[in-house]
């Protein structure tokens, strides 16, 4: 089993060269967002929720080098807001309500959804459009509706949730590395 999963991972990663342009474009957009005083806002569900928190933490803490903390947050991290909004409204609005409260047009929203069909991430992208916040979608499979709504979509060519999430973390690390490399 181990070797089979490892080979699946390697095969997928060996075929990702075609994503370089979009990933580097996302890194540049995120870097420019931070340099202009905006913040990077993430959201996702399940494993993608943890991935969004992971990438945000790499920016507010550090990735590979000591540097100033960078403005990033995950809308998945506030348990009180998640349960309050889910209870009082509907789980579909847990991210959009927070984005309306915390987002500004200088920010960027990055939504992670392996299917591209997560209703609450789709609602967050609708809110971002209302707020004139640019969006980046990290998806898999066919990209789903999220890829269609995004200003920039990076779709991992896989149907395996685990492999898609592995690539999403890699993309997040590329973005962090790029940003850290541009800090003076």
N, C-alpha and C positions, 0 to 999 in steps of 0.2 A: 504494500500500500504506500509506504513512504516514497519509494523510488518512483512509483506511478504518479503520485501527486507532484513530486519534484520535476519529473519530465513534463507534465502538463504546464507547470509554472514556467519552466525554461522555454518551452515551445511558444507560449504566448508572448513572453518578454522578447524573444528573438524576432518576433514579427511586428514589433511596435515602432520601428523607425518612422513609419508614415505619420505618427502622432507628434513628431518633434516640433513641427511648425506651430501647431495649436498649443502645445504645452509651453513652448517658449513665449508665445504670444500671451498666454495666461500669466506667466511669470512677469513679463514686462508690464502688463496691466496692473497686477498686484503691487509691483514695485512703485509704479507711478501713483497708484492710489495712496500708498503710505507716504510718499514724498510730498503729495499735495494736501496732506492733513486728514485724509480719510482713513477708514479702517476696513479690514477684511472680515466679513461676516460669513460664517459657515452654518449649514444645516444638513441634516440627514437623519435616517431612522436606523435603529438596531446597530449593526456593525458600522454602518455609515455615520451614525451619530457619534460613535466612539472615534471614528476616523476624523470627523470634523473637529472634535475636541482635541485630538492628538495634534493635528496640523496647527490649530489655533495656539496650542500650548508651545509648539516649537517656535512660534513667532513671538509670543509674549515672554517666554522664557529665553531659551536659546536653542539653536539647531546644532551647529558645530563650533561656533566661536563666541566668545564673550563680546557682547555689544549691547546697545541700548534696547530696552523692551519695545516691541512693535505692537501697534494697535490691531488686535485681532480678537475675535470672540466667536463662540459657538452658541447658537440659539438652543442647543440641546442640553446645555449645562445647568440651567436654572430649574431645579425640580419643582420648586414652588410655582413658578410661572407655568411650567408644563402641565401640572395637575390642576391649577386654577383655571387656565384657559380651556383645557379639555373638559373639565367639569361644567364650567359656566357657558361654554359655547359648544365646541366640538373639536376633536383631535385634529381635524383638517386645518384648524386655524392656529395651532400652537406656535408656528413660526411666523406667520403673517402678522399676528397681533404684536408680537415682540418686535418685528421689523418696523412696523408703523411707529412704535414707541422709540426705538433706538436708532433707526437708520436715517441717513441723510444722503443727498445726491452725490456727495464726494466719496461715498463708500462703494464697495463692491460686494455682491452676494455670490457665494459659491455654494451651489446645491449638489449634494452627493446622493445619487439614487441609482442602484444597480439596474433597475428596470426602466427608469425614466418615467415612472407612472405614480410615484408616491403623492397622494393627494395633498398632504400638508406642505411638501416641497413645491408642488405646482402652485398652491395658494401663496406661498412666499414669493415666488417669481411674479405672480400677478401683483402683489403688493409692491415689489421692487419696481415694476413697470409704472405703477401709480406714483411712486416716489422718485422716479427717474434715476434709480440706482441700476447701474449695469450689472449683468449677470453672467456667470460662468457655470455651466452644467458639467459635472463629471458623471457619466452614465455608463451603461454597458448594453449588451444585447443589440437592439436596434436604435437605442437612444430615447425612444418613447416620446411622449408629449413634451417632456422637459427639454430635450435637445432642440425641439422646434421652437420653444419659447425663449431659449437662451440667446444672449448676444454672442456668446462663444460656447460651443459644445465640444467636449472631448469624450468620444464614445469608444469604450474598450470593446474590441471585437470578440466577445465571449458570452456564453450563456451561463457560465458558472459564477454564482455570486461570490464565492471565495476568491477565485482568480481575479474577478473585476475589482474587488476590494484591495487585493494585493497591488494592483496597478494604480488604483486611486491613491494609496499611501505613497507609492513611488512618485507619482506626479506631484503630490503635496511636498515631498522631500526635494524634488527638483525646484519647485517654486521657492521653498525656503532657502536652498543653496544659492539660487540666483539673487534673491533679495539680500542675503547676508554678504554676497560677493560685491554688491553695489553700495554698501554702507561705507561712508568715508570716516 
